Amino acid sequence: MTKPSTPIKKKPAPRKPAAPPQAAAAFDRALPEITALSPDRLVAINLDIPRAVSQVLGVLPGLLALRPAIAEQLQKHDLALLDRLETYALAAWHAHLVCLSSRAPESAVKPLLAEAVPLRENLLSDAEALARRGLLDAEAVAEIRAGQGHIDTANDLVALSALFSGSWPEIAGRTAATEEEVKRAGEIGPQLLASLGVREHGAGPGPTEAADRRARAFALLVHAYDQTRRAVAYLRWDEDDADTIAPSLYKGRGRAASSSDTAAAPDDAAPPGAAPAGTPAQAAPSAAPGGAPPLN
């Protein structure tokens, strides 16, 4: 058996989530698992879901490239988690939007667009300047520029927020964009999508039901990504680039260590000298069935 040996040097860039119809279809595919999820599998929603989804979608091509090696060397690893990672990410994105739409007024569309359109253009212009200097992923920026229409404006803001946030230590002081603008882009994008959805389809389920489904969809995503990170940590142990291929969703957020932050080798094949497995994330009391975890 030959392990891949070429270090991964380019950090994957976040990608914008799919349009609402594709996300809704992914949610429908995951709904049986979401409904059947045991309450003790729920985790605290203490990160920004749109940014996490963008990050997972950005690293997914690199993870899928490792699939043959994972299948060969980690035969006990559940590859279905990797195969369904995109579905889980888009399902969590859809559930988040539905949760927002359960309390989003249709009348918010116009003022949100008035803020969103110039914010997108300013951040996108700054991103293009940074991409020309090699500080942001040019392909990811070009994909954002290609978007048109209100839905794309909202998705573009989510992607721009994730793109800037993921590289902020490298670009701070080299761009006119501010942290406040980047944060606001991450807030207004989902809000705009939710309000557009209310205008098109009416309000979503009640807040309690919507929040419960969001908590369950989020837990599925975190579990699948955590387990995939554990496989990557083993597979790329010698190259020491696992955190580049599959970075923690909680990196830089001051969160106590969880399985997502301390990815360890699977139990059946730990490399010599490997650290013990990380402590699994604890279920959040506030995310019990029927309870509404706080909005991010």
C-alpha positions as CSV (number, residue, x, y, z in Angstrom):
1,M,0.0,0.0,0.0
2,T,1.3,3.4,-1.0
3,K,0.3,6.5,1.0
4,P,0.0,9.8,-0.9
5,S,3.2,11.8,-0.2
6,T,2.9,15.1,-1.9
7,P,2.1,17.9,0.6
8,I,-1.0,20.0,-0.2
9,K,0.3,23.6,-0.4
10,K,-2.8,25.5,-1.6
11,K,-5.5,26.2,1.0
12,P,-8.9,25.3,-0.4
13,A,-11.2,28.3,-0.7
14,P,-14.7,28.4,0.6
15,R,-17.4,28.1,-2.0
16,K,-20.9,29.7,-2.1
17,P,-23.8,27.4,-1.2
18,A,-26.1,26.0,-3.8
19,A,-29.3,27.9,-4.7
20,P,-32.3,27.2,-2.5
21,P,-34.0,24.6,-4.8
22,Q,-30.8,22.4,-4.8
23,A,-30.4,22.9,-1.1
24,A,-34.1,21.9,-0.5
25,A,-33.6,18.8,-2.6
26,A,-30.6,17.9,-0.5
27,F,-32.6,18.4,2.7
28,D,-35.3,16.1,1.4
29,R,-32.7,13.4,0.7
30,A,-31.4,13.8,4.3
31,L,-34.7,14.2,6.0
32,P,-35.1,10.5,7.0
33,E,-31.7,10.7,8.8
34,I,-32.6,14.1,10.3
35,T,-35.9,12.8,11.7
36,A,-34.4,9.6,13.1
37,L,-31.4,11.3,14.7
38,S,-31.1,10.5,18.4
39,P,-31.3,13.5,20.7
40,D,-28.0,12.6,22.3
41,R,-26.3,13.2,18.9
42,L,-27.2,16.9,18.9
43,V,-24.4,19.4,19.3
44,A,-24.3,23.1,20.3
45,I,-24.7,25.5,17.3
46,N,-21.9,27.8,18.4
47,L,-20.5,28.7,15.0
48,D,-21.8,30.4,11.9
49,I,-23.7,27.8,9.8
50,P,-23.4,29.6,6.4
51,R,-19.6,29.9,6.8
52,A,-19.3,26.3,7.9
53,V,-21.2,25.2,4.9
54,S,-19.1,27.3,2.5
55,Q,-15.9,25.8,4.1
56,V,-17.1,22.2,3.7
57,L,-18.1,22.8,0.1
58,G,-14.7,24.4,-0.5
59,V,-12.7,21.4,0.8
60,L,-15.0,18.7,-0.6
61,P,-13.1,18.2,-3.9
62,G,-9.9,17.6,-2.0
63,L,-11.6,15.1,0.3
64,L,-13.1,13.2,-2.6
65,A,-9.7,13.0,-4.2
66,L,-8.6,11.1,-1.1
67,R,-11.5,8.7,-1.2
68,P,-9.7,5.8,-3.0
69,A,-6.8,6.0,-0.4
70,I,-9.3,6.1,2.5
71,A,-11.1,3.1,1.1
72,E,-7.9,1.1,0.7
73,Q,-6.1,2.0,4.0
74,L,-9.1,2.5,6.4
75,Q,-11.4,-0.3,5.5
76,K,-13.5,0.2,8.7
77,H,-14.1,3.8,8.0
78,D,-17.7,4.6,7.0
79,L,-17.2,6.1,3.5
80,A,-20.9,6.9,3.3
81,L,-20.2,9.9,5.5
82,L,-17.8,11.3,2.9
83,D,-20.1,10.4,0.0
84,R,-23.0,12.2,1.7
85,L,-21.0,15.2,3.0
86,E,-22.3,17.5,0.3
87,T,-25.9,16.5,0.9
88,Y,-25.5,17.1,4.7
89,A,-23.9,20.5,4.1
90,L,-26.7,21.7,1.8
91,A,-29.3,20.2,4.1
92,A,-27.9,22.2,7.0
93,W,-27.9,25.3,4.8
94,H,-31.5,24.8,3.8
95,A,-32.6,24.1,7.4
96,H,-30.8,27.3,8.5
97,L,-32.6,29.3,5.8
98,V,-36.0,27.8,6.8
99,C,-35.3,28.6,10.4
100,L,-34.6,32.2,9.5
101,S,-37.7,32.4,7.3
102,S,-39.9,31.3,10.2
103,R,-39.4,34.8,11.5
104,A,-38.3,36.8,8.5
105,P,-40.8,39.4,7.2
106,E,-41.4,39.7,3.5
107,S,-41.1,43.4,3.8
108,A,-37.4,43.1,4.6
109,V,-36.5,42.3,1.0
110,K,-36.2,45.9,-0.2
111,P,-34.1,47.3,2.6
112,L,-31.9,44.2,2.7
113,L,-31.3,44.5,-1.1
114,A,-30.5,48.2,-0.7
115,E,-27.7,47.2,1.7
116,A,-26.7,43.9,0.0
117,V,-26.0,45.1,-3.5
118,P,-23.4,47.8,-2.8
119,L,-21.8,45.6,0.0
120,R,-21.4,42.7,-2.5
121,E,-19.8,45.0,-5.1
122,N,-17.4,46.6,-2.6
123,L,-16.3,43.3,-1.1
124,L,-16.1,41.7,-4.5
125,S,-13.9,44.5,-5.9
126,D,-11.6,44.2,-2.9
127,A,-11.5,40.4,-3.3
128,E,-10.5,40.7,-7.0
129,A,-7.7,43.1,-6.0
130,L,-6.5,40.6,-3.4
131,A,-6.8,37.7,-5.9
132,R,-4.6,39.6,-8.4
133,R,-1.9,39.7,-5.7
134,G,-2.3,36.0,-5.0
135,L,-3.8,36.6,-1.5
136,L,-7.2,35.1,-2.3
137,D,-8.3,32.2,-4.6
138,A,-8.8,33.7,-8.0
139,E,-11.1,30.9,-9.2
140,A,-13.4,31.3,-6.1
141,V,-13.6,35.0,-6.7
142,A,-14.4,34.6,-10.4
143,E,-17.2,32.2,-9.4
144,I,-18.7,34.8,-7.1
145,R,-18.5,37.5,-9.8
146,A,-20.4,35.3,-12.3
147,G,-23.5,35.3,-10.1
148,Q,-26.6,37.3,-11.1
149,G,-29.9,38.1,-9.5
150,H,-31.1,38.5,-6.0
151,I,-30.5,34.9,-4.9
152,D,-27.0,35.0,-6.2
153,T,-26.4,38.4,-4.5
154,A,-27.3,36.7,-1.2
155,N,-25.2,33.6,-1.8
156,D,-22.3,35.7,-3.0
157,L,-22.3,37.6,0.3
158,V,-22.1,34.3,2.2
159,A,-19.2,33.2,0.1
160,L,-17.4,36.5,0.3
161,S,-17.7,36.5,4.1
162,A,-16.3,33.0,4.3
163,L,-13.5,33.8,1.8
164,F,-12.4,36.9,3.7
165,S,-12.8,35.4,7.1
166,G,-10.8,32.3,6.2
167,S,-7.8,34.4,5.1
168,W,-8.2,37.4,7.4
169,P,-4.8,36.9,9.1
170,E,-3.1,37.1,5.7
171,I,-5.1,40.0,4.2
172,A,-5.7,42.3,7.3
173,G,-4.2,45.6,6.5
174,R,-3.9,44.9,2.8
175,T,-7.5,45.6,1.9
176,A,-10.1,48.4,2.3
177,A,-12.6,45.8,3.5
178,T,-13.3,45.9,7.3
179,E,-14.1,43.1,9.7
180,E,-17.4,44.7,10.3
181,E,-18.3,44.5,6.6
182,V,-17.2,40.9,6.3
183,K,-19.3,40.0,9.4
184,R,-22.3,41.9,8.0
185,A,-22.0,40.1,4.7
186,G,-22.3,36.8,6.5
187,E,-25.4,38.0,8.3
188,I,-27.3,39.8,5.5
189,G,-26.8,37.0,2.9
190,P,-28.9,34.4,4.8
191,Q,-31.4,37.1,5.9
192,L,-32.0,38.1,2.3
193,L,-32.4,34.5,1.2
194,A,-34.9,33.9,3.9
195,S,-36.9,37.0,3.1
196,L,-36.9,36.2,-0.6
197,G,-38.2,32.7,0.3
198,V,-41.0,34.2,2.4
199,R,-42.0,36.5,-0.5
200,E,-42.0,33.6,-2.9
201,H,-43.4,30.7,-0.8
202,G,-44.8,32.2,2.4
203,A,-43.4,31.7,5.9
204,G,-41.8,28.4,6.8
205,P,-42.6,26.1,9.7
206,G,-43.0,27.5,13.2
207,P,-39.8,28.5,14.9
208,T,-39.7,25.5,17.3
209,E,-40.0,22.9,14.5
210,A,-37.6,24.8,12.2
211,A,-35.0,25.2,14.9
212,D,-35.2,21.5,15.8
213,R,-34.7,20.5,12.2
214,R,-31.8,22.9,11.9
215,A,-30.1,21.5,15.0
216,R,-30.5,17.9,13.7
217,A,-29.2,18.8,10.2
218,F,-26.3,20.6,11.7
219,A,-25.4,17.7,13.9
220,L,-25.4,15.3,10.9
221,L,-23.0,17.7,9.1
222,V,-20.6,18.1,12.0
223,H,-20.5,14.3,12.7
224,A,-19.8,13.4,9.0
225,Y,-17.1,16.1,8.7
226,D,-15.5,15.2,12.0
227,Q,-15.2,11.5,11.0
228,T,-13.8,12.5,7.6
229,R,-11.2,14.7,9.3
230,R,-10.2,11.7,11.5
231,A,-9.6,9.7,8.3
232,V,-7.6,12.5,6.7
233,A,-5.5,13.0,9.8
234,Y,-4.4,9.3,9.7
235,L,-3.9,9.3,5.9
236,R,-1.8,12.5,5.9
237,W,0.0,12.0,9.2
238,D,3.5,12.0,7.7
239,E,2.7,15.0,5.4
240,D,1.3,17.0,8.3
241,D,-1.2,18.8,6.0
242,A,-4.5,17.4,7.2
243,D,-5.5,20.7,8.7
244,T,-5.0,22.3,5.2
245,I,-7.1,19.6,3.5
246,A,-9.8,19.5,6.1
247,P,-9.5,22.4,8.5
248,S,-11.6,22.5,11.7
249,L,-14.9,24.2,11.4
250,Y,-14.2,25.9,14.8
251,K,-10.7,27.1,14.0
252,G,-9.9,30.5,15.6
253,R,-13.3,30.6,17.4
254,G,-12.0,30.0,20.9
255,R,-14.0,26.8,21.3
256,A,-13.1,24.1,23.7
257,A,-11.5,21.2,21.9
258,S,-13.8,18.7,20.3
259,S,-13.4,15.8,17.8
260,S,-13.5,18.5,15.1
261,D,-10.5,20.3,16.6
262,T,-8.4,17.3,17.6
263,A,-8.8,14.9,14.7
264,A,-7.1,11.6,15.6
265,A,-6.4,8.4,13.7
266,P,-9.2,5.8,13.6
267,D,-9.0,3.2,16.3
268,D,-8.1,0.4,13.9
269,A,-5.0,2.1,12.5
270,A,-3.3,4.7,14.6
271,P,0.2,5.7,13.4
272,P,3.1,5.2,15.9
273,G,3.3,7.9,18.5
274,A,-0.2,9.2,17.6
275,A,-2.0,11.3,20.2
276,P,-5.2,9.8,21.7
277,A,-8.5,10.4,20.0
278,G,-10.1,13.8,20.7
279,T,-13.0,14.2,23.1
280,P,-16.4,14.1,21.3
281,A,-18.4,17.2,21.2
282,Q,-21.1,17.3,23.9
283,A,-24.7,17.5,23.1
284,A,-26.2,20.9,23.8
285,P,-28.9,21.0,26.4
286,S,-30.5,23.9,24.5
287,A,-30.8,21.8,21.4
288,A,-33.1,19.1,22.7
289,P,-36.0,18.1,20.5
290,G,-38.6,20.8,20.3
291,G,-36.2,23.4,21.8
292,A,-35.0,26.3,19.7
293,P,-31.2,26.8,19.8
294,P,-30.2,30.5,19.5
295,L,-29.9,31.9,16.0
296,N,-26.4,32.7,14.9
